[in-house]
Amino acid sequence: MAGLQQTNSEMILLSWVRQSTRNYPQVNVTNFTTSWSDGLAFNALLHSHRPELFDWNAVASQPSPVQRLDHAFNIARQHLGIEKLLDPEDVATACPDKKSILMYVTSLFQVLPQQVTMEAIREVEMLPRHSRVTREEHIEVHEQHFSQEVSFTFLLSSCCSEVVVSLPT
């Protein structure tokens, strides 16, 4: 159930990001890893809600993803009160940490307008599932499955032992 809630939360968050960045042709957010590594998505998200804070074209033309990421994190700290939770060098990689990106985007979601249309949610539902799963995601899925099996087995054995204990002798 927690996994389903997380998936639904991620889908709503991704829908919000895609809806917010729709007018930025250089930005196509399809996940919470590689879509963020060039720094454009963070800046587009901020600019879509607060365009008065900076010139989009000036940021989009910066040569370095690290510079763009640093810009977005500084703007969010100065104007939205969101601490710089990520280091640009950690995000400007081939596969940034999904949980870190989710945490930061969730922080933005909490302070920026949050309207998400059903159309945006349906659009995310139609995104192709990546057939190639990263090693970390594969391990995480198996760990969660194993943990759920252990929890269920423990719960089952606890229930059974309680039933046995509660029977009259």
C-alpha positions, 0 to 999 in steps of 0.5 A: 500500500505504501508503494502504491501511495508513493507511486501515486504521489510521484505521478501527481508530482511529475504531472505538476512538473510537466504541466508547469514546464510545458511552455519550455521546449528545452525541458521534457521531464519524464522521471525523477533522475536524468530529466533533472541533470542539466539544470533546465527543469529546476529553472523552468519550474521556478520560472513558470511560477515566478518569472519575475525572478530571473531571465529564462533565456540567460539561464538556459544559455549558460554553458554548464549544467552545474551553473544552471543547477546552482542558479536554481538552488540559489533562487529557491533559497533566496526567494522561496526559503528552500534550503540548498539540499542538493549539490549541483555536482551530485545532480549533474551526473548520468543518473542523479539520486531519485530520492534526493530529487523527489525530496527537493521537488516536493519542497518546491511543490509545497511553496509554489502553486499546486494546481494539477489538471486531470489532463496532466495526470493522464499524460503522465500515465501515458508516458512509456515505462522505461524497459531498462531499470537501473541496478539500484532500482532493481535492488530496491524493488527486490529489497521492498518485496523481500521486506514485505514478505518478511513482514507478512510472514511475521504478521501471519506467525504473530496472528497464529501464535496469538490465536493459539495463545488465546484458545482455552486449554 
